[in-house]
């Protein structure tokens, strides 16, 4: 498992963020991760991941606001 790729989306317009995050996470190999940096709690994104890719990604808060949220999103091994 390597260091997570940092993905800071704070400077992007909100409509572009989810597509970029899904693209980056879709390229992850099993055991790899992205460290998402955001300006708000990305909880709705968590629900979107669970709806579209149930159980395929881990979701661990590293920092929880109030100004910056960091979440480690990891690719799990296929069941």
PLY file of the C-alpha trace (Angstrom):
ply
format ascii 1.0
element vertex 79
property float x
property float y
property float z
element edge 78
property int vertex1
property int vertex2
end_header
0.00 0.00 0.00
1.47 3.34 -1.04
0.94 6.85 0.30
-2.48 8.18 -0.72
-2.68 10.53 -3.67
-3.68 14.02 -2.46
-6.74 15.39 -4.21
-7.54 18.95 -3.12
-10.83 20.02 -4.71
-11.37 23.25 -2.75
-10.44 25.50 -5.71
-12.76 23.72 -8.16
-16.35 24.77 -8.85
-18.68 22.42 -6.93
-20.26 20.91 -10.09
-16.84 19.60 -11.19
-15.76 18.04 -7.90
-17.63 14.73 -7.82
-16.68 13.78 -11.38
-13.00 14.40 -10.65
-13.14 12.45 -7.38
-14.89 9.47 -8.99
-12.39 9.51 -11.85
-9.42 9.49 -9.46
-10.91 6.75 -7.28
-11.85 4.67 -10.30
-8.16 4.44 -11.22
-7.10 3.12 -7.81
-5.63 -0.35 -7.49
-6.67 -2.56 -4.58
-5.10 -1.20 -1.38
-4.39 2.26 -2.83
-6.13 5.42 -1.64
-6.89 9.06 -2.32
-6.70 11.69 0.39
-9.58 14.01 -0.44
-9.26 17.60 0.80
-12.50 19.58 0.77
-13.98 22.78 2.20
-17.10 21.06 3.57
-18.09 17.67 4.92
-18.25 15.37 1.86
-20.84 13.06 3.48
-23.18 13.22 0.43
-20.28 11.91 -1.66
-19.97 8.96 0.75
-23.61 8.06 0.11
-23.06 8.36 -3.63
-20.07 5.98 -3.42
-22.10 3.48 -1.39
-25.00 3.65 -3.85
-22.87 3.24 -6.97
-20.07 1.01 -5.62
-21.40 -0.73 -2.50
-18.62 -2.01 -0.27
-15.83 -1.36 -2.79
-14.27 1.67 -1.09
-13.27 2.50 2.48
-14.03 5.96 3.87
-12.00 7.30 6.81
-12.11 10.85 8.12
-8.61 12.20 8.79
-9.72 15.77 9.60
-13.26 17.01 10.24
-13.56 20.77 9.76
-14.60 23.36 10.47
-12.64 24.82 7.54
-11.01 21.75 6.01
-12.17 18.15 5.75
-9.79 15.35 4.80
-11.04 11.88 3.95
-9.00 8.85 2.98
-10.92 6.95 0.31
-9.40 3.52 -0.29
-10.03 0.78 -2.83
-11.01 -2.47 -1.13
-10.25 -5.92 -2.44
-13.06 -7.37 -4.53
-15.21 -9.87 -2.64
0 1
1 2
2 3
3 4
4 5
5 6
6 7
7 8
8 9
9 10
10 11
11 12
12 13
13 14
14 15
15 16
16 17
17 18
18 19
19 20
20 21
21 22
22 23
23 24
24 25
25 26
26 27
27 28
28 29
29 30
30 31
31 32
32 33
33 34
34 35
35 36
36 37
37 38
38 39
39 40
40 41
41 42
42 43
43 44
44 45
45 46
46 47
47 48
48 49
49 50
50 51
51 52
52 53
53 54
54 55
55 56
56 57
57 58
58 59
59 60
60 61
61 62
62 63
63 64
64 65
65 66
66 67
67 68
68 69
69 70
70 71
71 72
72 73
73 74
74 75
75 76
76 77
77 78
